Amino acid sequence: MDTGQKALAVLGSTGSIGRNTLEVVRANPLKFTVASLAAGNNLELLKEQALEFKPSFVSVATPEAAQELRSSLPSAVTVGYGVDGAVEAATLEVVEMVLSAISGSSGLIPTMAAIKGGKDIALANKETLVMAGPLVMAEVKKRGVRLLPVDSEHSAVFQSLTGHRRCDIKRIILTASGGPFLKTPAEALATVTPAEALRHPKWKMGRKISVDSATLVNKGLEVIEASYLFELPPSKISVAIHPQSIVHSMVEYIDGSIVAQMSNPDMKGPIAYALSYPERIEAGTPPLNLSGLTLEFMEPDAERFPCLGLSYEALRMGGSATAVLNAADEVAVEMFLKGGLSFTEIYRVVSEVLGRHRASEINSIDDVLEADAWARDAARGLIKYLN
Ligand SMILES: NC(=O)c1ccc[n+]([C@@H]2O[C@H](COP(=O)([O-])OP(=O)(O)OC[C@H]3O[C@@H](n4cnc5c(N)ncnc54)[C@H](OP(=O)(O)O)[C@@H]3O)[C@@H](O)[C@H]2O)c1
């Protein structure tokens, strides 16, 4: 029976994007059902979500967590775990669209499996494109599925491209708030703490992406994501610092017109658009008050935030280089959060690992995982040496 509701798999349901997604679903009960949920270790919240949204399948990170969860859910709910569990959640027959929001490289395999399974994707996990952009885009075309961006910048570009000819694009401009250290002097950056780096002025996000926003690695990953998603060379992708986070990104056309998308900074907007495209639905984003609005734009400071340049370099190197950049950054950020690396050493680790890498062609997910493993080893070795 067709109820007109779209059946969703929500991967990373206990995270910042996952929770926002379930808020959008809660506000639009006639539009969506939740067929499956996948998360890591937050069993308390996952259990609450499963009882409220009644998926037939849930997945967690480990067999131990799965066993614990099984005893507290109705027997009709199947509980899986690990990569296989997340893949099963993403590929259940009933699922029509997968909201991909597991953090980091762990999001790649389930997202790729969903594409191969013919599911439309609402993509928050930027690492999927950063690590394996050409493979992912080829598979999207082959299977004829939709890949809709959830990242607010890419959603803004996607919306600003609608109705325009690709050949008329001069460049896209990704905006960046500048993060918590926008005004911090260069000499103070070496001693900033994880708690300070996690205090983002505009967005409430997971820990990894918050640190990446502070180093501007996140913007760099978004440049790579945009290059693959919109099939544009790095020379047509710019970044502008925009501290108010109201303009989420822009497209400049050859006639000098700039088309932008604006709203209050709230991820429910881009999530709702990706879930319901091409329709627009109630997202719960507070309306934007235009009176007295000040919008500032400035060039990123390449000296204080050198990580941004690394992404352009990785894109130019091509092949395995973007996966290497991503993996080295994941290791460095994890170590920074544990107190084992200073904030400015994140750049040192990522740039040295990228500098040592001989980029090779990526023909399969195994090639991607090999480059990822090489970069992790190299980053760990370097961090040991720095300590
Ligand atoms: N937050 C944002 O505003 C934002 C904006 C644009 C893009 N993104 C992207 O969206 C993704 C998620 O970001 P987030 O901020 O929502 O992160 P987050 O708050 O840290 O949440 C991560 C989610 O992934 C789950 N997870 C982590 N490792 C897993 C694994 N191995 N297997 C299964 N589940 C796993 C976590 O589960 P547990 O918590 O249960 O362990 C959690 O549900 C990232 O790729 C990020 O770059 C985020």
The ligand as a Gaussian input file, in Angstrom:
#p B3LYP/6-31G(d) Opt

LIG

0 1
 N       26.842000      18.792000      12.374000
 C       26.718000      19.530000      11.300000
 O       26.187000      20.651000      11.376000
 C       27.209000      19.039000       9.967000
 C       27.065000      19.877000       8.854000
 C       27.462000      19.397000       7.603000
 C       28.009000      18.125000       7.476000
 N       28.158000      17.343000       8.583000
 C       28.751000      16.014000       8.412000
 O       27.815000      15.047000       8.877000
 C       28.499000      13.943000       9.478000
 C       28.007000      13.794000      10.899000
 O       28.340000      14.966000      11.635000
 P       27.753000      15.228000      13.089000
 O       28.147000      16.599000      13.446000
 O       26.307000      14.827000      13.135000
 O       28.634000      14.188000      13.939000
 P       28.352000      13.616000      15.399000
 O       27.436000      14.510000      16.147000
 O       29.689000      13.307000      15.974000
 O       27.555000      12.254000      15.111000
 C       28.152000      11.162000      14.476000
 C       27.154000      10.032000      14.347000
 O       27.828000       8.917000      13.741000
 C       27.707000       7.784000      14.602000
 N       28.904000       6.963000      14.404000
 C       30.197000       7.322000      14.583000
 N       31.010000       6.297000      14.255000
 C       30.196000       5.277000      13.847000
 C       30.419000       3.966000      13.373000
 N       31.660000       3.475000      13.235000
 N       29.346000       3.191000      13.034000
 C       28.091000       3.680000      13.153000
 N       27.810000       4.921000      13.603000
 C       28.850000       5.696000      13.940000
 C       27.586000       8.355000      15.993000
 O       27.031000       7.395000      16.870000
 P       27.130000       7.464000      18.510000
 O       27.018000       8.907000      18.889000
 O       25.947000       6.634000      18.913000
 O       28.420000       6.840000      18.913000
 C       26.641000       9.516000      15.681000
 O       25.335000       9.030000      15.515000
 C       29.999000      14.270000       9.354000
 O       30.518000      13.652000       8.231000
 C       30.030000      15.788000       9.212000
 O       31.162000      16.234000       8.496000
 C       27.769000      17.770000       9.809000

